[in-house]
Amino acid sequence: MSGRLIVCPTPIGNLEDVTLRVLAALREADLVACEDTRRTRVLLDRYGVSAKLVSYHEHNERSRAVELTSKMRAGSVVALVSDAGMPLVSDPGFVLVQACVGEGLAVEVLPGPSAAVSALVASALPADRWRFTGFLPRKRSELAEVFSSPETLVAFESPRRVASSLSVLASIDGQRPVAVCRELTKVHEEVVRGHASELAERYAEEPPRGEVVLVVGPAPAPEAELGPALAAVRRLVDAGAKPRVAASVVADLTGAAANELYKGLTADS
């Protein structure tokens, strides 16, 4: 079989979430490139997988990519894993995938666990349009720009910075819906939903522990852009629909925030 790269997502916490295809790929690979060999060895030992491991992390990506593509050209099958979740998604791997594509080597990507997608679904916030931004920036101006996203925002955050990031959001829009997803798939998994202001206050008193994914509801559209949607809400209300129901229906159809439509409607009355 010709040499190729197999990108293998690994569990984000619960080792039972590994897929059968990933285990098969790890067993069959000539070499497994992993972010932390010790952490990957725990997973492999759990399932009795004997594989040759080589480190591949942010500090040796370029040199290791040269080495690994050379092995693939010679016919080796290389499996790429990160410590948790899908490689390349806020994890090493981009340099290697790019090198493989540049050299015409086959790249196979297996489906599997993703903290970003799991948090998005658990948040109960709109999932039809969303944006993943990796780790949130630290500068207030950059945070404000990120929080202006018209789509649902999914981001990783240090537990020590959750309160400060949420306080920035609260200063912009204290009523913005937020979900703080902590330790997903692990024993102490927790999803806390609420408004930016109340969650900023909660975590200022007691920062969360463990790995955190923040999910933030879409920023409301500028009032000028709400015109057509507001007009549709008014027509539904004039036809006999209840204001909140009309706002919710139009929000689903247009992507506008239901609360903003309702506020706009009541401001006219």
SULRA-V851129 format. One record per backbone hydrogen bond with DSSP energy under -0.5 kcal/mol. CO is the residue of the C=O (numbers start at 0). NH is the residue of the N-H. If there is no record, write none. Layout:
co:nh
CO:NH
CO:NH
//
This chain:
co:nh
2:105
3:77
4:6
4:107
5:7
5:79
6:8
6:109
9:84
12:14
13:16
14:17
18:22
19:23
20:24
21:25
22:26
23:27
24:28
30:32
30:78
31:33
31:53
32:80
33:55
35:39
36:40
37:41
38:42
39:43
40:44
41:45
42:46
43:48
44:47
47:49
48:50
50:52
51:31
53:33
56:59
56:60
59:63
60:64
61:65
62:66
63:67
64:68
65:69
66:70
67:71
68:72
69:73
70:75
71:74
75:3
75:77
76:29
76:30
77:5
78:32
79:7
80:34
84:9
85:88
87:89
91:87
92:96
93:97
94:98
95:99
96:100
97:101
98:102
99:104
100:103
105:4
107:6
107:109
113:117
114:118
115:119
116:120
117:121
118:122
119:123
119:124
120:123
128:151
130:132
130:153
133:155
138:142
139:143
140:144
141:145
142:146
144:147
145:148
148:218
151:130
152:215
153:132
154:213
155:135
156:211
157:160
157:161
158:161
160:164
161:165
162:166
163:167
164:168
165:169
166:170
167:171
168:171
168:172
172:175
173:196
175:195
176:216
177:193
178:180
178:214
179:181
179:191
180:212
181:189
182:185
185:188
189:181
190:192
191:179
193:177
194:198
195:199
196:200
197:201
198:202
199:203
200:204
201:205
210:182
211:156
212:180
213:154
214:178
215:152
221:224
221:225
222:225
223:226
225:229
226:230
227:231
228:232
229:233
230:234
231:235
232:236
233:237
234:238
235:240
236:239
241:245
242:246
243:247
244:248
245:249
246:250
247:251
248:252
249:253
250:254
256:260
257:261
258:262
259:263
260:264
261:265
262:266
263:267
264:267
264:268
//
